[in-house]
């Protein structure tokens, strides 16, 4: 009598069964947490397609008639100026952050400068001061310099606000680059700019995309600085959204429609860069 043995890959062991159950449990938990964060967004989308009367019902009616009244009122209020201001400040500040953070991260990782750890901790310490503690001198500076309600001043502040985060992120990504690649480029006669642009940048492009996306989201969603330093000319989209809370009450359908429209650029950027974002975050997480 012969006994057929299963290949090693098909043999089930108590350890493998336990690992499989743990993996299934973690998967279910991840889906549950994802749905927990997604349900409020889904509810916002549903409410945005309701009339104000149906949106204000308590308890809310899930099967109410659809209406575009909220979107009609939102676009009728001419929101293009604040949306353009947010896009300008976010895109310009993100571009400046990457241009400044990339060589700084190179100097702190591949070619470390003297006392590079002190530099990193100094950059980290700048994020420990709450922005509300510095809002008064920032406002006085903007007032005395005549730069109140100026989108380019807001761009500079967004750049300084996100620069430490980008440097820390890009440094972890650049630490993964083999030094042999850089040495080979230098042997071939490439200068520093060429090495950064043609050798290192393509390798760490997922990390650059991840850092740029995070900086863009932080700039797009920022409210406190924009609320204090802008009024009408340089008003951004988050500040514009606060205008829907009036003394007459909260127009829920219109607020949800406006919030959804303002969220579209961030969602589109995240969807377009999702592959590079996952690669970049995983690239910087494992040494």
C-alpha positions as CSV (number, residue, x, y, z in Angstrom):
1,X,0.0,0.0,0.0
2,X,1.3,3.4,-0.9
3,X,0.7,6.6,0.9
4,X,0.3,9.8,-1.1
5,X,2.1,12.7,0.6
6,X,1.0,16.2,-0.1
7,X,3.6,18.6,-1.3
8,X,5.0,20.9,1.4
9,X,3.1,23.9,0.1
10,X,-0.2,22.0,0.6
11,X,0.4,20.7,4.0
12,X,-1.6,22.4,6.7
13,X,0.1,23.0,10.1
14,X,-1.3,24.5,13.3
15,X,1.0,27.5,12.9
16,X,-0.2,28.1,9.3
17,X,-3.9,27.7,10.3
18,X,-3.4,30.2,13.2
19,X,-1.6,32.7,10.9
20,X,-4.4,32.3,8.3
21,X,-7.1,33.0,10.9
22,X,-5.2,36.0,12.2
23,X,-4.8,37.3,8.6
24,X,-8.5,36.9,8.0
25,X,-9.3,38.7,11.3
26,X,-7.0,41.6,10.4
27,X,-8.5,41.8,7.0
28,X,-12.0,42.0,8.4
29,X,-10.9,44.6,10.9
30,X,-9.3,46.7,8.2
31,X,-12.4,46.6,6.1
32,X,-14.5,47.6,9.2
33,X,-12.3,50.6,9.9
34,X,-12.3,51.6,6.2
35,X,-16.1,51.5,6.1
36,X,-16.2,53.4,9.4
37,X,-14.3,56.3,7.8
38,X,-16.2,56.0,4.5
39,X,-19.7,56.1,5.8
40,X,-19.6,59.8,6.7
41,X,-18.3,60.7,3.3
42,X,-21.0,58.6,1.6
43,X,-23.7,60.3,3.8
44,X,-22.3,63.7,2.7
45,X,-22.7,62.7,-0.9
46,X,-26.3,61.5,-0.4
47,X,-27.3,64.6,1.5
48,X,-25.7,66.9,-1.2
49,X,-28.3,65.5,-3.6
50,X,-31.3,66.3,-1.4
51,X,-33.4,69.5,-1.2
52,X,-32.8,71.6,1.9
53,X,-36.2,70.5,3.3
54,X,-35.3,66.8,3.0
55,X,-31.8,67.3,4.2
56,X,-33.1,68.9,7.4
57,X,-35.4,66.1,8.4
58,X,-34.8,64.3,11.6
59,X,-34.4,61.4,11.5
60,X,-32.9,61.7,8.0
61,X,-34.7,60.0,5.1
62,X,-32.5,57.7,3.1
63,X,-34.9,57.4,0.1
64,X,-35.7,61.1,-0.3
65,X,-36.0,62.5,-3.9
66,X,-32.8,63.5,-5.5
67,X,-32.2,67.2,-6.1
68,X,-29.3,69.4,-7.4
69,X,-30.5,72.4,-5.5
70,X,-27.4,72.5,-3.3
71,X,-25.0,72.4,-6.3
72,X,-27.0,75.0,-8.1
73,X,-26.8,77.4,-5.1
74,X,-23.1,76.6,-4.6
75,X,-22.1,77.3,-8.2
76,X,-24.5,80.3,-8.3
77,X,-22.5,81.9,-5.6
78,X,-19.4,82.1,-7.8
79,X,-16.9,79.9,-5.9
80,X,-14.2,79.9,-8.6
81,X,-12.1,82.6,-6.9
82,X,-11.5,80.7,-3.7
83,X,-11.0,77.5,-5.5
84,X,-8.4,79.1,-7.7
85,X,-6.7,80.6,-4.7
86,X,-6.5,77.2,-3.0
87,X,-5.2,75.6,-6.1
88,X,-2.5,78.3,-6.6
89,X,-1.3,78.2,-3.0
90,X,-1.3,74.4,-2.8
91,X,0.4,73.7,-6.1
92,X,3.0,76.5,-5.7
93,X,3.8,75.6,-2.1
94,X,4.1,71.9,-2.9
95,X,6.4,72.6,-5.8
96,X,8.6,74.8,-3.7
97,X,8.6,72.3,-0.9
98,X,9.8,69.5,-3.1
99,X,12.5,71.7,-4.8
100,X,13.9,72.7,-1.4
101,X,13.4,69.4,0.5
102,X,15.0,67.1,-2.2
103,X,18.5,68.5,-2.0
104,X,18.2,69.1,1.8
105,X,17.2,65.4,2.3
106,X,20.2,64.4,0.0
107,X,22.6,66.3,2.2
108,X,21.1,64.7,5.4
109,X,21.1,61.1,4.1
110,X,23.4,60.2,1.3
111,X,26.0,63.0,1.9
112,X,25.4,63.9,5.5
113,X,26.6,67.3,6.6
114,X,28.2,68.0,10.0
115,X,25.8,67.6,12.9
116,X,23.1,66.4,10.6
117,X,21.2,64.9,13.5
118,X,21.0,68.4,15.1
119,X,19.5,69.7,11.9
120,X,16.9,67.0,11.8
121,X,15.8,67.7,15.3
122,X,15.7,71.4,14.7
123,X,13.4,70.8,11.8
124,X,11.2,68.6,13.9
125,X,11.1,71.1,16.7
126,X,9.6,73.7,14.3
127,X,6.4,71.5,14.2
128,X,6.1,71.4,18.0
129,X,5.0,75.1,18.2
130,X,1.2,75.4,17.8
131,X,0.4,77.7,14.9
132,X,-2.1,79.5,17.1
133,X,0.8,80.6,19.4
134,X,2.5,82.3,16.5
135,X,-0.6,83.7,14.7
136,X,-0.3,87.2,16.3
137,X,3.3,88.0,15.2
138,X,2.5,86.5,11.8
139,X,-0.5,88.7,11.4
140,X,1.5,91.8,12.5
141,X,4.2,91.0,10.0
142,X,1.7,90.7,7.2
143,X,0.0,93.9,8.3
144,X,3.2,96.0,8.5
145,X,4.5,94.6,5.2
146,X,1.3,95.3,3.4
147,X,0.8,91.6,2.5
148,X,-2.5,90.9,4.1
149,X,-5.0,89.2,1.8
150,X,-2.1,88.1,-0.5
151,X,-2.1,84.6,-1.9
152,X,1.7,84.6,-2.3
153,X,2.3,85.3,1.4
154,X,0.1,82.3,2.1
155,X,2.1,80.2,-0.3
156,X,5.3,81.1,1.6
157,X,3.8,80.2,4.9
158,X,2.5,76.9,3.5
159,X,6.0,76.1,2.2
160,X,7.6,76.7,5.5
161,X,4.9,74.7,7.3
162,X,5.3,71.6,5.1
163,X,9.1,71.8,4.5
164,X,10.1,69.9,7.7
165,X,7.6,67.1,6.9
166,X,8.9,66.7,3.4
167,X,12.5,66.7,4.4
168,X,11.9,63.9,7.0
169,X,10.0,61.8,4.5
170,X,12.4,62.3,1.6
171,X,15.4,61.5,3.8
172,X,13.9,58.1,4.7
173,X,13.4,57.4,1.0
174,X,16.8,58.6,-0.1
175,X,18.4,56.4,2.6
176,X,17.2,53.4,0.4
177,X,19.3,54.6,-2.7
178,X,22.4,52.5,-3.2
179,X,25.5,54.6,-2.8
180,X,27.1,52.6,-5.7
181,X,24.6,54.3,-8.2
182,X,25.8,57.7,-7.2
183,X,29.4,56.8,-7.3
184,X,29.0,55.3,-10.8
185,X,27.3,58.5,-12.0
186,X,30.2,60.6,-10.5
187,X,32.7,58.4,-12.3
188,X,30.9,59.0,-15.6
189,X,31.3,62.8,-15.0
190,X,27.8,63.7,-13.7
191,X,27.7,66.8,-11.5
192,X,25.5,67.2,-8.5
193,X,22.5,68.6,-10.3
194,X,22.6,65.9,-13.0
195,X,22.9,63.2,-10.4
196,X,19.9,64.5,-8.4
197,X,17.8,64.9,-11.6
198,X,18.7,61.9,-13.7
199,X,19.9,59.3,-11.2
200,X,18.3,59.7,-7.8
201,X,15.0,61.4,-8.7
202,X,13.7,58.5,-10.9
203,X,14.6,55.9,-8.2
204,X,12.8,57.8,-5.4
205,X,9.9,59.1,-7.5
206,X,7.3,57.1,-5.5
207,X,8.6,58.8,-2.4
208,X,8.6,62.2,-4.0
209,X,5.0,61.6,-5.1
210,X,4.0,60.6,-1.6
211,X,5.6,63.6,0.0
212,X,4.1,65.9,-2.6
213,X,0.6,64.5,-2.1
214,X,0.7,64.9,1.6
215,X,2.0,68.5,1.4
216,X,-0.7,69.3,-1.2
217,X,-3.4,67.9,1.1
218,X,-2.1,69.8,4.1
219,X,-2.0,73.0,2.1
220,X,-5.4,72.5,0.6
221,X,-7.1,71.8,3.9
222,X,-5.3,74.5,6.0
223,X,-7.8,76.9,7.6
224,X,-6.4,78.9,10.4
225,X,-3.7,80.9,8.5
226,X,-6.0,81.4,5.6
227,X,-8.8,82.6,7.9
228,X,-6.6,85.2,9.6
229,X,-4.5,86.4,6.7
230,X,-7.1,86.6,3.9
231,X,-10.4,88.3,3.5
232,X,-11.8,88.6,0.0
233,X,-9.1,88.7,-2.7
234,X,-7.0,85.7,-1.5
235,X,-9.8,83.8,0.3
236,X,-9.3,80.0,0.0
237,X,-11.8,77.3,-0.3
238,X,-11.9,76.2,3.4
239,X,-12.5,79.8,4.4
240,X,-15.2,80.1,1.7
241,X,-16.9,77.0,3.2
242,X,-17.2,78.7,6.6
243,X,-19.3,81.3,5.0
244,X,-22.2,78.8,4.6
245,X,-22.7,78.9,8.4
246,X,-24.9,82.0,8.7
247,X,-27.1,83.7,11.2
248,X,-30.1,82.2,9.3
249,X,-28.9,78.7,10.0
250,X,-27.0,75.9,8.4
251,X,-28.1,75.0,4.9
252,X,-27.1,71.3,5.1
253,X,-27.6,70.3,1.5
254,X,-25.6,73.3,0.2
255,X,-22.8,72.7,2.7
256,X,-22.5,69.1,1.7
257,X,-22.5,70.0,-2.0
258,X,-19.8,72.6,-1.4
259,X,-17.7,70.2,0.8
260,X,-17.9,67.5,-1.9
261,X,-16.8,69.9,-4.6
262,X,-13.9,71.2,-2.5
263,X,-12.9,67.6,-1.7
264,X,-12.7,66.6,-5.4
265,X,-9.2,68.0,-6.1
266,X,-7.7,66.1,-3.2
267,X,-9.6,62.9,-4.1
268,X,-8.5,63.2,-7.7
269,X,-4.8,63.8,-6.7
270,X,-4.9,60.8,-4.3
271,X,-6.5,58.6,-6.9
272,X,-4.0,59.6,-9.6
273,X,-1.0,59.0,-7.4
274,X,-2.3,56.0,-5.4
275,X,0.2,53.6,-7.0
276,X,3.2,55.8,-6.3
277,X,1.8,56.7,-2.9
278,X,1.7,53.1,-1.8
279,X,5.1,52.4,-3.2
280,X,6.6,55.5,-1.6
281,X,5.2,54.8,1.9
282,X,6.3,51.2,1.8
283,X,9.7,52.2,0.4
284,X,10.4,54.6,3.3
285,X,9.1,52.3,5.9
286,X,11.4,49.3,5.5
287,X,15.1,49.6,5.8
